[in-house]
Amino acid sequence: PASGYTGGGLNGPCCGIAVDRSGNVWAVNAAGPGSISKFNSSGAAISPASGYTGGGLSGPESIAIDGSGNVWATSAAGGYNYNISELSSSGAAISGSSGYAGGGLFSPHSIAIDGSGDVWVTNIGNFSITEFVSAGTPVITPIAAGLPATPTADGSSNLGTRP
C-alpha cells in the first residue's frame, strides 16, 4: 500500500529486517521495551498487536534467521541488557528470560548465522565480534551424499576417484 504495512506490533522499526524461507518478513521494533513483528509475503501482519516478546528481548537492533526458521535478535536496550534472544518460527521465546549472554557481548549490534549454525554478533561496546559456536541451525544444509558435482554420463558416481 501507499502508506506501507502496519500492525503486528510494528513500533519504531529500526535497524533489522529479515526474510525467512517461507517469504515472511520479520522486523525489529526498538521503541518501548522492544519486540519483533512478522508479516506474510503479502504484507499482512502475523504477529500479535504487541509483537513478539520474551526470551530476553529488550531494545532489539538486528535480526537473523537460522536454517530451522528460528529468529535471533540482538538486545542492547539502555546500554545494559547485553544479550541475544532466540524465538521460534511461530514467535515463541526459546532463549530464557535473560536471553543468551557471555562471550564478551557488550552492546551487541549486528547478528548473522553462518552455514555451520554459528551465530556471529558484533559488539560496539568493546570493538569485538562474538561467536556462539553451533548455537543455531545451519543455514545451508551440507551435502551428505558426497556425490560429484558433475555426474558421469551413465548416471553412476565416481566418488573417491580422480578424473
Phi, psi and chi 1 to 4 in degrees:
 res  aa     phi    psi   chi1   chi2   chi3   chi4
   1 PRO       -  161.3   24.4  -30.3      -      -
   2 ALA   -61.9  -30.3      -      -      -      -
   3 SER   -94.5    1.9   60.4      -      -      -
   4 GLY    87.9  174.2      -      -      -      -
   5 TYR   -91.6  142.2  -61.3  111.4      -      -
   6 THR  -137.5  177.4   59.1      -      -      -
   7 GLY    95.4 -174.4      -      -      -      -
   8 GLY    60.8   25.2      -      -      -      -
   9 GLY    84.4    8.0      -      -      -      -
  10 LEU   -61.2  114.9 -161.2   63.7      -      -
  11 ASN  -152.5  102.2 -177.2   16.7      -      -
  12 GLY    72.4   44.6      -      -      -      -
  13 PRO   -59.1  131.3   22.8  -30.0      -      -
  14 CYS  -120.9  -96.5  175.1      -      -      -
  15 CYS   -99.1  -24.9  -48.6      -      -      -
  16 GLY  -118.3  136.1      -      -      -      -
  17 ILE  -148.6  141.7 -171.0  166.2      -      -
  18 ALA  -147.1  156.1      -      -      -      -
  19 VAL  -119.9  128.4  179.6      -      -      -
  20 ASP   -85.9  176.1   66.2   23.0      -      -
  21 ARG   -68.2  -13.3   64.6  178.1  168.5 -136.7
  22 SER   -91.3   -1.8  -62.2      -      -      -
  23 GLY    88.7    5.6      -      -      -      -
  24 ASN   -75.4  144.3  -62.0  -47.3      -      -
  25 VAL  -105.1  129.6  176.2      -      -      -
  26 TRP  -115.0  134.0  -63.4   77.5      -      -
  27 ALA  -134.2  142.8      -      -      -      -
  28 VAL   -87.3  144.8  -62.9      -      -      -
  29 ASN  -116.9  110.8  -60.3  -61.1      -      -
  30 ALA   -85.1  -16.4      -      -      -      -
  31 ALA   -69.4  146.9      -      -      -      -
  32 GLY    64.2 -144.4      -      -      -      -
  33 PRO   -73.1  -16.2   24.4  -31.1      -      -
  34 GLY    95.0  150.6      -      -      -      -
  35 SER  -160.5 -178.0   65.1      -      -      -
  36 ILE  -127.5  135.2  -65.4  177.3      -      -
  37 SER  -109.7  148.4  -63.9      -      -      -
  38 LYS  -130.0  134.5  179.6 -179.6  179.0 -177.5
  39 PHE  -128.3  146.2  -62.9   85.0      -      -
  40 ASN   -77.8  176.5   68.5   20.7      -      -
  41 SER   -66.4  -12.1   59.4      -      -      -
  42 SER   -94.3   -3.9  -61.3      -      -      -
  43 GLY    94.7    2.6      -      -      -      -
  44 ALA   -78.3  135.0      -      -      -      -
  45 ALA   -66.4  133.2      -      -      -      -
  46 ILE  -105.2  -37.1  -63.9  173.1      -      -
  47 SER   -69.9  158.2   50.1      -      -      -
  48 PRO   -67.8  171.5   22.5  -30.1      -      -
  49 ALA   -57.8  -24.8      -      -      -      -
  50 SER   -96.5    0.3   59.1      -      -      -
  51 GLY    76.0  179.2      -      -      -      -
  52 TYR   -90.6  137.2  -63.6  124.8      -      -
  53 THR  -135.2 -177.6   59.6      -      -      -
  54 GLY    97.5  178.6      -      -      -      -
  55 GLY    66.5   23.8      -      -      -      -
  56 GLY    84.9    6.8      -      -      -      -
  57 LEU   -65.9  123.7 -165.8   65.3      -      -
  58 SER  -156.3  109.6 -179.9      -      -      -
  59 GLY    63.1   51.5      -      -      -      -
  60 PRO   -63.4  146.2   26.1  -34.0      -      -
  61 GLU  -121.6  -31.8  -67.2 -174.0    1.8      -
  62 SER  -139.8  158.4 -174.2      -      -      -
  63 ILE  -145.1  147.3 -170.0  168.8      -      -
  64 ALA  -146.7  157.0      -      -      -      -
  65 ILE  -124.3  130.1  -59.6  172.6      -      -
  66 ASP   -88.7 -179.0   72.0   14.8      -      -
  67 GLY   -64.9  -17.9      -      -      -      -
  68 SER   -93.0   -2.1  -68.6      -      -      -
  69 GLY    88.6    4.5      -      -      -      -
  70 ASN   -71.6  144.2  -66.7  -24.5      -      -
  71 VAL  -103.4  131.5  176.8      -      -      -
  72 TRP  -116.8  137.2  -64.8   76.8      -      -
  73 ALA  -140.3  146.9      -      -      -      -
  74 THR   -84.9  150.0   58.9      -      -      -
  75 SER  -131.9  125.1  -69.6      -      -      -
  76 ALA  -143.7   36.1      -      -      -      -
  77 ALA   -63.8  136.5      -      -      -      -
  78 GLY    64.3    8.9      -      -      -      -
  79 GLY    73.6   17.3      -      -      -      -
  80 TYR  -138.7  -18.9   60.6   87.8      -      -
  81 ASN   -95.6   77.7 -169.9   23.1      -      -
  82 TYR   -90.7   97.9  -58.1  137.5      -      -
  83 ASN  -156.6  177.4   64.5   20.9      -      -
  84 ILE  -124.4  151.1   57.8  175.2      -      -
  85 SER  -120.0  149.5  -59.6      -      -      -
  86 GLU  -125.9  129.7 -179.8 -176.1   12.3      -
  87 LEU  -121.8  151.5  -54.5  177.3      -      -
  88 SER   -74.9  172.9   70.9      -      -      -
  89 SER   -65.0  -16.2   60.2      -      -      -
  90 SER   -96.3    1.8   64.0      -      -      -
  91 GLY    93.6    0.2      -      -      -      -
  92 ALA   -76.9  139.3      -      -      -      -
  93 ALA   -66.4  130.3      -      -      -      -
  94 ILE  -102.7  -44.0  -65.9  174.3      -      -
  95 SER   -70.8  154.9   51.5      -      -      -
  96 GLY   -64.2  178.9      -      -      -      -
  97 SER   -63.1  -17.1   61.5      -      -      -
  98 SER  -104.5    3.5  -62.7      -      -      -
  99 GLY    70.5 -165.7      -      -      -      -
 100 TYR  -102.6  135.4  -57.2  132.2      -      -
 101 ALA  -133.6 -176.2      -      -      -      -
 102 GLY    95.9 -172.3      -      -      -      -
 103 GLY    64.4   19.7      -      -      -      -
 104 GLY    84.3   15.4      -      -      -      -
 105 LEU   -59.6  125.6  -76.1  179.8      -      -
 106 PHE  -152.7  100.8 -173.2   59.8      -      -
 107 SER    59.0   61.7 -167.2      -      -      -
 108 PRO   -64.0  141.6   24.1  -31.7      -      -
 109 HIS  -122.0  -68.9 -171.6  -89.5      -      -
 110 SER  -102.9  154.7  -65.1      -      -      -
 111 ILE  -141.1  143.9 -169.5  166.6      -      -
 112 ALA  -149.4  156.1      -      -      -      -
 113 ILE  -124.1  129.0  -58.5  164.7      -      -
 114 ASP   -93.0  179.7   68.7   18.4      -      -
 115 GLY   -64.1  -13.9      -      -      -      -
 116 SER   -97.4   -3.3  -62.8      -      -      -
 117 GLY    88.9    7.5      -      -      -      -
 118 ASP   -74.3  136.4  -62.0  -18.2      -      -
 119 VAL  -100.9  123.4  178.0      -      -      -
 120 TRP  -110.6  134.7  -65.7   84.0      -      -
 121 VAL  -133.9  131.6 -177.8      -      -      -
 122 THR   -87.7  144.6   60.0      -      -      -
 123 ASN  -120.5  110.9  -61.8  -69.1      -      -
 124 ILE   -70.8  -34.8  -66.4  174.5      -      -
 125 GLY   -65.8  -28.3      -      -      -      -
 126 ASN  -132.9   19.8   61.5    6.0      -      -
 127 PHE    52.7   51.2  -50.0  109.1      -      -
 128 SER  -140.4  175.4   69.5      -      -      -
 129 ILE  -126.1  134.4  -63.7  174.1      -      -
 130 THR  -109.2  138.2  -61.1      -      -      -
 131 GLU  -117.5  125.3  175.7 -172.9   19.4      -
 132 PHE  -101.9  100.5  -69.3   87.9      -      -
 133 VAL   -67.4  126.5  177.9      -      -      -
 134 SER    54.5   28.5  -61.0      -      -      -
 135 ALA   -75.3  -34.4      -      -      -      -
 136 GLY  -103.6  177.6      -      -      -      -
 137 THR   -86.8  136.0  -58.4      -      -      -
 138 PRO   -51.1  140.2  -26.9   35.2      -      -
 139 VAL   -78.3  -32.4  177.2      -      -      -
 140 ILE  -114.5  125.7  -59.8  169.8      -      -
 141 THR   -76.0  124.9  -56.1      -      -      -
 142 PRO   -66.6  152.1    1.2    1.9      -      -
 143 ILE   -74.9  117.2  -62.8  174.5      -      -
 144 ALA   -94.5  -27.0      -      -      -      -
 145 ALA   -74.5  -26.4      -      -      -      -
 146 GLY    72.2   25.5      -      -      -      -
 147 LEU   -76.1  152.2  -60.7  175.2      -      -
 148 PRO   -67.7  154.0   25.1  -33.1      -      -
 149 ALA   -63.9  -33.6      -      -      -      -
 150 THR  -119.9  110.3  -53.0      -      -      -
 151 PRO   -69.1  159.6   15.0  -19.1      -      -
 152 THR   -71.7  163.9   57.4      -      -      -
 153 ALA   -59.0  -35.7      -      -      -      -
 154 ASP   -89.9    5.7   66.2    1.3      -      -
 155 GLY    86.0   -2.6      -      -      -      -
 156 SER   -78.4  171.3   64.9      -      -      -
 157 SER  -117.5  138.9  171.9      -      -      -
 158 ASN  -103.1   37.7  -67.4  -34.3      -      -
 159 LEU   -54.2  128.9 -175.8   61.6      -      -
 160 GLY    86.1    1.1      -      -      -      -
 161 THR  -110.9  157.7   61.8      -      -      -
 162 ARG   -97.7  149.0  -66.8 -176.9 -178.5 -103.4
 163 PRO   -65.8      -    7.3   -9.0      -      -
